[in-house]
Amino acid sequence: MENTNEHGSDHLSEQTLYIKGMHCSSCEILIEKKLLKRDGIESVDASLKDGEVRIVKKGAKKFKPYELDEMFSSLGYTFSTTPVEKTAVSLFVTDKSGNRKISPVQAKKLFKSLFFVGGLIAAFFVVEDLQLGKFVSINSGSALSAFFSLGLVAGISSCAALIGGLLLSLIKHWHEQYIDAETTIQRANPHVLFHAGRFTSFFVLGGVLGTLGDAVTLNNTTLYVSLVIGVSLIMALLALQMLNISWAARFTPRLPKFITRVAAKDGANQSKLMPFVTGALTFFLPCGFTLIAQGVALASGSFFTGAMVMLYFAFGTFPMLMAISIGGLKFTSRPHLTARFSHIAGMLILFFALYNINGQFNVLGLPSLSDVSFAKTRVNLNTPSTSPSSGTVNGEQILSIIAKDFSYIPTSATILKAGVPTKLIVDDQGVLGCGSFIASRGLFEGFVPLQLGQNIIDLGSPRPGTYKLTCSMGMVPPVTITVK
Amino acid sequence: MEIKLIIEGMHCDACQTLIGMEIEENGFEDKVSSLKILAGENKGVLQLKNVTEEDVSTVKRLINAMEPYKVE
């Protein structure tokens, strides 16, 4: 009979991990001493010169880099499965005389990655400009295939920035978590769980929306803005970890305990169920297209219809998300590509995170990068229009906007008088995506869903200030309204 | 008695942790008042309490056996 121990077997396995943060021989000795204190460790050899540690231990189970990151967090060492030299973003090297100078090799690598990421971002904006949403008409009577098409469009446009970016940012973490997986199928496990969680929650919660109907509203601006900014900040943190920024590596985002405690009984299962829980929670991320589908599910008044609407929408987003999963698995399974993947994905996620946060700044009416991009347009639009719907009618100010494609076009003056009863008239001529939910913090509460044709929104008597009119995601170029 | 020992070569958190571990592993954990780095001096200060002459020489021997630290 084979003699086994608590580590699974007497078989010895060797693992090499790469370390960032070592700077002297004391670091080597300290890492060796601390690791040797752990059960099952037979020998440890840390090398400052090579920036790595070789661990020989009983059993086949390997250390996950984040386990050692936690163990050495107070000392600032971070561990990875790829050589530090290959993943470092630093443009600088120290020459023999101790002077820091730009490394031509690193500069070339960085510019190559920047060029590639620039291409992807340009492609993202081109797809957005194509406004594919205009080919998908959705209402409560639409066939389920229409919601699949809506999901397809969502997957390659504004939702890509949020859900796609979130998925991309989790891939490196999952790769490290499943470092000892022997097959691609095992490594694909967190991806399968993520998508399964997404389908499950879209079906169940879509059904719940259908059942509750008008008893619930989807226009809590503060909640949605907080969610998107929170998720985007986590995405940015994970992106910085992928770009090998050492201070960022000390933080490991975790779901609140009250969620994971319910989901699992012990720590190991807890972290393994995280992808499912994360996928399920994407239901609450207010990508504009998701809100449209949720709005239809709400109006359906039926559990089954609501569930199927949301499930088909999730199916529609699946091809793009699956492509991200497959791409991630492919890159992370080849060590020489992992560093390149981390660079490119890190930059891309950082862009998506900033793009999302910028949008939420628009929703909040705060200054944003959109103010720079659209400053010129705004100046032209501030001149009073000759539109028949502009001006004052029966003592009320009228602010007129045409909502079309992916923009809001003012047809009246955007400078209003303070303290005068005002109405916003939005002529929806086929606005797309999140544009169907108009928001203007300070002028009116929450997100107002637009219907084709004229929509009248009572603004009361607005107070002096500068406000932004944009969509629920802040992605429609904002129109600035000045109240004097 | 109480005593302060200046440790040459102790320059970073790793040195501090390493020396601290070595002292604690040899049964002096209750006798260490403090162990600090003297910033920019490539030195550290170890303050011991309730120690005998023999304890002090044992601690010195332990530290001197560790490269590259020296204590007089």
Interface residues (C-beta under 8 A of the other chain):
Chain A: H23 C24 S25 S26 C27 I29 L30 K33 K34 S74 L75 G76
Chain B: H11 C12 D13 A14 C15 T17 L18 M21 M66 E67 P68
